Amino acid sequence: MFPGTRERERSPMLNAHAHPVYRIALGVDIEGSTTRSNREKPVLREVMYEIIAEALARHGIGDDVDRLVDRGDGALALIRPSDRVPKTLLLGSVVPELSKLLTRHNTRRPEVSMRLRAVVHAGEVHFDERGQFGELLDVACGLLDAPRLKLALRETSAPLVLVVSDELYWSVVHHGYDSIAVPSFAPLVNVQVGPAPRQGWVHVPGEPTTWQYGPVRGPVGSPRRGLPLPDVSAVD
C-alpha cells in the first residue's frame, strides 16, 4: 500500500469547503502517454506509483502523504507540512531519487521504458468527500502540462525533468542550499492559470544543463521574465 493512503481521523474533512489547508505538491506525468497502447498503460501506471512510493519512503516520507490525486497518466502526492519534510528534502533528495529509480526501471525493462515530467509547488488545498481540489492543484497541473516543459524533456536524454513554481523558487531554491544546484534552474515555463500568469523554473536532476532559452548562470540575480519561447503548441 502506498504510504499515507489510509484515511486518518485528523484529515481536514469537516467544513472542508470553508477552510483551506497547506500542502506541498509533488506531481509527475508520463511523457507521450497518448502514444502508448491500453495494454501498456496499466504497466506504466503501476511503475509510476511504485517509484513515487519508493522515492518518498527512502527519505522517510510516509504517513505525511495524503491519498494520491490520480491523473490517468500522472499523479500528485500532497504532503502535509512538518519538520520531517522540508522542501529542500524534496528538491535535493526525493526528486533525484525519482530520476534514479526511473533509470533503473528503464534499464531493467526497456520494453516498457518511460520518462516523466515532475512538478513541485506548495499552497492551499481543500478537501471534500470526493478528494482534493483548489488553486494549488490548478497551478501544479498547469505547470506540469506546459508545452515548454514537454519540450525541455525532449531536449534532454535524462529520464526526468522538474519544474518548480516561481513561489517555490524564490522561497527555497535561490537561497542555494547545499543539495540544490541553483544555476541549473531556468525560468522557461510561462502559463496562464485563471486570471494570473505563472512562471516555472525548469531543472534536470543530475545534469549541469545549459539551456538554449534563457539559462541562469553564476550568482542569482533578479528573475528573467518575458523570455522568448519557441512555438511548442504541437508537443505531446
C-alpha angles and dihedrals in degrees: 000000000000111000112262096016093118111098110248125209092230093059110124099253101130114087086355095163093054102044122055119202129206120252139167110228121213110181137173136191129194116243116242094357092158089065093057123091124245088250092057097044098071090054092048092048092050092051092045092054092044095053093046090052093045095047091052095043093051088061098044098259108136122113090032091073125090122217108294121260105235117217100177096242093028145025140214124216113204110205123202113232115253139141087256092064112047116174089242088064091055095046099039101036117010098049093047087048090056089053092050093048090050090052090051092050093047091050094049098040109025091163089069100029119151143176129217141214112213135195135194119194135147135209146097126330136178130219133208134164090283097052139263130341142159145094093304090066093042092055095042092050092044091055092043092053096043112132090224091058090050089051091049089058090050090052093060136053090218118117094233142027124195132211122192125193121254090247092055092046094056097038096047120357102054093055088076103232112190096255095050124077099212099186091059093065114091128184095235102137125079119171136164114234110180111312095338132077113229128205125207130197115221125214135172110214113234096010129100088218122198104207120216092211116052107330120197111228137178122345116013114255135164119327116273104228131176094038116179106253129193124242103272100160092122097050113118 
